[in-house]
Amino acid sequence: MSKDSVHTAQVAAHPQATGTPADAGDAGYSKDLKHRHVNMIAIGGAIGTGLFLGAGGRLQTAGPALALAYLVCGVFAFFVVRALGELVLYRPSSGSFVSYAREFLGEKGAYVAGWMYFLNWSTTGIADITAIALYTHYWSLFTSVPQWVLALIALAVVLAVNLISVKIFGEMEFWFSVIKVATLVGFMLIGVFLLATQHEVGGRTPGLSVITDSGGIFPHGMMPVVLVMQGVIFAYAALELVGVAAGETAEPEKVVPRAVNSIMWRVGLFYCGSVVLLALLLPGSLYSGDESPFVTVLSRIGVPAAGDVMNLVVLTAAMSSLNSGLYSTGRILRSMAMAGSAPKFTRVMSRSQVPYGGILLTCAVCVLGVGLNYLVPSQAFEIVLNVASLGVVSTWVIIMVCHLVFVRRAKEGRIARPHFRLPGSPVTEIATIAFLLVCLGLMWNDPEVGRRTLLLIPLIAALLVAGWFGVRRRVARAADEELSELTK
């Protein structure tokens, strides 16, 4: 049974009119996420360890031009979220882009989208618990505790929060985001004050002279700026969480446009603004990948406990990422399980309307990460981070391909586009896809980790093909059952 037949039956049956969701995976969820939750989830997705920690090493490599790299990548990230936002207003779904891939690309498209997203977040989860353990070791009180024990404790805490209810998840993510935003705003106010008063930072007077005396905007040429974009793209990963969260909010048509539109100015203010300030305060050569750039600046002006405060914030960012990963994969896997392309147990929900089966599966992979922390604690973070980047790029590409098909069907008169639209279609989608693929290709310039990660693509493709042959009969049965239900 083709998915087009199922979709035709859905349209004929007017599922929204009868209260039946267009996607079976959307049934049973509460609508407990409020506007402030979704808004802060959008902010949290745009601010994480990629800025708090990763910006230091990138400033050293690319110099002040890093702000340009963040801006360019931020524009394309905004296009992805804007396209997803339009799809959400067309049909809100907790299955998000997997549900849209099912409608516009067929079951094979949904299968690839879902499992690549699972690869992204399960490996990101391993990176997060590894980071949490490393950040906790910063304090002497925890130095004697093995890294794998701290990783296991962090996983257990976030798992418990996710299993209670979506409202608790929303509250936890809300306060995580408040901490991150407050820290950034506080630093930017300090940075502006230092510039305005010409207060010395590490023996240097801040201002444009810091940039001009250190090689200008491109101290090492254009190529380092281009190469750093692959890592910058990963810094924006999790922006697509807005689409998943929309399925559990009562008024997505009001909440989603505001949250999506605010992403662009947040990227400009928090990412580009922070990097420009950092470049004006200290030369790029003084920053390091081993230390938060904010700690570097604050310690140079003698702020007491700057390292402790920023370490706590970076720890919060990693906890936020782990929290979001368990939340989103639970919903995505349930959408897939209802269509037959994920294990049956991932479709089950608790009394508090939480899809705990999928959450536990992601958690199980993260437990493997605890083992990785035990075997190779010094390499665990880099290994999984690069594998996760494959999942990020594939997810964003699939969102844009879905939107291309969506717009084509709208032009054919088969569906109606909402008023909230991605501008410049189809040029915007094609340009974004090309940019993402170029960023993926840039990983080849890193022979140690990036090149090995790209060589995993044929293996991942082979596993996906083998997996599809394992589930295709179950997918066909699920489609037949769905069609018979809709045509009764």
N, C-alpha and C positions, 0 to 999 in steps of 0.2 A: 504494500500500500504506500503510495507516494505521499510526501508531506504536503504537496500542493493540493491533493484531494482533501486532506484533513483541514487545511486552511480554508478551502472553499466551503466545506461543511460548517466551519466555525463562523464564517461570514454569513452564511445562510441562516444559521441558527441564532444569530445575534446574541452571543453569550453575555455581553454586558447588560443587555436588557433583562435577562433572566437572573442576573447576579452571579452567573458562572464565569470564572476567570477564563480568558482566552488561552492561557497556559496552565495546564493542570498543576504545575509546580508552584503556582502562586496561591493555591488554596490553603487555608488554615493559618495564615499569618495574622498577627495583631497589627494594629496601626499606631503603635505607641511612640514612634519617633516624632518629636516635635520639630518645629522650624529651627530652633536654636541648636538641636542635635545635628540635623542635616547640615546646617550652615557651618558648624564647627568641625564636622566630619570633612567637609570640603576644605576647610583651612588646614586641618590636620593632615589631609592627603598631600597638601602643597608644601608642608613644612616638616622636615624630619632630619634624620642624621646626615642626609646628603648635604644639608646646609650647615648644621651645627658642628659636624665633624669633618665631612668631606671637602668643604670649601677651602680648608687650610692647604692641603696638598695640591689642589687645583690652582690656587692662587700662586703657589710657588712655581708651578709648571707653566701656566698661561699668563700670569701677571694680571694687571687691571682689566684686560680684555675678557677675563672670565665673566664679567658682568654682561658683555655682549653675547657670550655663549649661553648664559642663563636666559637672556631675553629671547634669543632665537628659538631655543628649545621650548621656552615657555609659551611662545606663540603657537607652535605646533601642538603642544600639549593642550592648549586652550581649544584648538580646532577639534581635537579628539573628544574632549569633554563636551564641547558645544554640539557636536554630532550626536553623541550619546544622549545629551539632554533633549534633543529633538525627538529621538527615538523613545525616550521615556515619556514625553508628553503625548506621543502617538499611542503608546500603550505601556503604562507603568508595570514593571515586573521585577520580582525579587531575583529572578533568573538573569535579569539584566541582559548583557550582550549575548549570553548563551541562548537565551530565549529569542532574541532578535536574529541570531545566526540560524536558529532552527527555522524561523519563518522565512528568511530571505536567502539562505544558502543551503537549506536542507539539513537533515540529521547529521550528515558527515561534517558539515561546517560547524554545527553545534558541538559535536563530539570533539573536534580538534580544538575549538575555542575553549571548551570547558576543561579539558585535560591539560592544555598549555597554561591556562590560568591557575589550575591546581599546582602545576609544576612551579610556576612563579611564586605563589604564596607559601607553598610547603617548604621550598628552599629558602625563601625570604624569612620564614619562621625560624629556620635553623640559624640563619645569619643573625636574626634578632636575639634569640636566646644566647647565642655566642657573644654578641655585643653586650648584652645585659650582664653576663658573667664577667666579661673583661672590665666593664665600667665599675662593677661592684668591687673588683679586686683593687681598684684605685685607693679605697680606704683600707688602712692597715688592719682594721677590725676583721675584715673578710679575707685577708691575704692567705691565711692558712687553710681556708675552705677550698676544696678542689673545684676547678672550673665547671666540671660536669654536674656537680651537686647544685651549684648556684643556677645553672641553666635549667635543671629539672624543677627547682623551686619556682622560678619565674614562669615556666610553662604551666605548672599546676595552678598558680594564682590566677593567671589570665584565663585558663580553661574554666575554672570555677565561675568567674565573672560572666563568661559567655554562655554558660549552661543555665544560669539563673533566669534571665529574661532579656529581651531586646532593649527594654527600658534601662536596665542596669548597664548594658553595653553602651547605650547612648550617653548615659550620665558619665561613665568612665572616660569615654572618648571626648566628651565635652570638656571635662576638667583637664585632661591631658593637653588638649588644644589650647585652653586658657593659659596653662603654664608656658607652653611654647611661644605663644603670641606675646604674652607679658614679658618674657625674657628678651625677645627680639626688640620689642618697643623700648624696653629699658635700655638695652645696649645702644640702640640708635639715638636715643636721647643723650646718652653719655657721649657718643661719638660726635654728634652735632655740637654739644657743649665744648668738647675738646677742640674742634675746628674753629668755633666762634671765638674762643678765648685764646687760641694759639698755645694751648697748654702742651708742653713737651711730652712726647710719648717715646720712651726708651732713648732719650737724649736727642730726639729729632723734633723739629717743629712740623706739625701736620699741615697738609695743604697740597696743592697741585705740584709743588716742588718735590714732594716725595715721589710722585710718579715720573716727572721729567728727569729727575736726577738718577732714576733707577732703570733707565732704558725706555721710558715712554709707555704707551698703552700696550704695545706689542714688544715687550723686552726680549722675547725669544723668537719673534716672527709669528706668522699666521698659523703654521702647521700645528704647534702645540694647542692652539685654541680649537682647531678643527678636531684634533684627536681627543680632546677632553670632553667633547660633546656626548660621547657614548656614556660616560659616567654621569653627565649632567641629566641625560634622559632618565636614567635610573633614579635620580634624585626626585623626579616628579612622579614616580610610580605610586599608585594608590589614589590618584585623582579620580579614577573611574569608580571609586567606592560610592560616589554620589548616585550613580545609576542603580546600584544594588540597594542602597538605603531608601531610595524612592519607593520601593515596593512595600515599605513598612511605615509610610507616613500617610496621614489622612488626606492631605491636600497637595499632591505632587505638582499639580499645575501651577500652584503659587510658590511652593518652596524651591523647586528645582531651578527655574530660570534665575531667581535671585542668587542662589548658591553658585550656579555655573558662571554667571556674568561677573560675580565678584572675584573669581579666580584670577582673572587677568590682572587687575590692579594689585592683588595680593602678591602675585609673582613679581610685578614691577617694583612694589614697595619693599617686600621682605627679602627677596633674593637679590635683585639687581641693586636695590638701595643699600643693603647690607654689604655687598661686595664692593661697591663704590666707596663706602665709608671705610672699610677695611684697607682698601688700596690707598686712600688719602691719609690714613693714620700711620701705616708702616709699609716699607718696601716688601714686595712679594717674596723676596728671598728669605725674609725672616719668619715666614709662615712655614708650617710643617704638617705633613699628613698624620703625624703621630700625636698632634695636639689640636684642640679646637681653636680656630683663629680668634674667637672671642676671648678665650683664656689667654692667648698670646698678647692681645692688646691690654686686657685688664690687668694682667700681671706686670706689664711694663709701666703702668701708672700707679702701681702699688695698692691695688684694691685687695683687701684682705679676703682670703677664702674664695678667690675668683675661680680657682680650679675646682673646689668642692661644689660650688653653685652650678657651674656649667656641666660638671660631670653628672649632677643630679638631673639637669635638664635633658642631657643626651640620653641618660637612662630612661627618662620619661618618654622621649621620642621613640626609643626602641620598644618599650612596653606598649605604646600606642600602635606601632606598626604590627606587633604580634597580635594585639587585640583585634585590629582591623582584619588581619589575615584569617584568623579563625572565624570571624563573623562572616566575611564574604564567601569563603570557600564552602561553609556550611550551606549557604543559600544556593550557590552555583551547583554544588553536587546534588542537592535535592531536586533542582530543576532537571538535571541530567538523569537522575534515577527515575523520575516519573516518566521519562521518555525511553528508559531502558538502557541508557549508555553509561550508567554508573551502578555500582553495587546496590542491591535492594535495600540494605540496611541504612544507606545514606538518605533514604526518603522519609524515615521515621521522625516524628516530632514529639516533644515532651508536652506535658500538660500546660506549660507556660508558653507554648507555641514557638519553641526553639528547635530547629532541625539538628538535633544533637548527633545524629549518625555521621553526617558529613564533617562536623566539627571534630569528632573523635578520630575520624580517618586522617584529617590534617594533623591532628595532635600526635597520632601514631608515627607519622613521618618525622615530625619534630623530635620525637623520642629517639629516632635514629640519629638525629643531629646531636643529641646528648651523647650518644656513643661516639660520634665523630669528635666531639669535644674531649672525650676521654682518650681517643687514639692519637689524634693530631691536633692538639689545642692551638698551636701556633698557625696552622694553615686552614682551619675549619671555616673561618670567615670569608676569605678570598675565594675558596673553592665554590661555596654555595652562592655567593653574590653574583658571580659571573653566569652561573647556570640560570639564576633567576632572571637575569637580563634578557635571556631568550624568550622567557614567558611574557615579559613586559612588552617587548616589541611585537610579538605575535598577537597579543591581546589587542593592542592599539591598531594594528593593521587590520585585524578582523572587524573591529568597530567601524573603521572607515570603509571597508568593502561592503559591510552591511548597509551603511548609509548610502553608498552609491546605488545599490540595488533598490533601496527604499525610495530614493528620489526618482529612479527610472520608473518604478511602478506608479508613483504619484503622477508623473508626466503622462503615463498611459491611462490615467483616470481610474486605476484599480483601488487606490487608497488616497486619503487626504492628508496633506502635510499640515502640522500645527503652525500657528503664527510664529512661534519661537523656532527659528531656523538657523542652520549653519550657512553663513554667507559664502558666495562664490562657488557653489557646487556646479560642476564636478571637479573644477580645477583645484579647489582646496583639498579635497580628498586625495586626488592623485599626487599633488605636491607633498602632502603629509606622508603618504605611503612611501614615496621615493626617499624622502628625508630619513624616515625611520630605517629603511633598508640600508641606506648609506651609513648611518650610525652603527648599524649592526656590522657592516663590512669593515668599519674602522677598528673593530676588535682584532682584526688580523695583524695590526701593527704591534700588538702586544704578544710576542712569541711565548712568554712564560705561561700566561693564564688565558688571555683573550683568544689566541689562536687555537689552543686546546679546546676551549669552549665551543668555538665554531665547528670544530671537528666532531663535536657531539651531535650536531644536527642530523646527519644520516642515521645515527643510532636512535635518536628520538623519533625520527620519521618512521623507522622500521618498527619500533615499539607501538607507535600509533596505528600503523597498518595492521599489525598482528592483533592489537586490541580490538580494532574495528571488526575483523573477521570473527572475533570471539563474542561480540555483543550484537551483531547486525540482526540476528534472528529475533533476539529479545526486543530490539528497537522496532522491528517490523510488527511484532505482536502488540507492542504498546501503541503503535500508530493505528492498528486495526481496532483495538479496544476503544481508543479515543474517538475514532470515526463512528463506531457503532453507538457510542454514548451520545454523540452530538446529533446523530440522525434519527434518534428514537422519537 
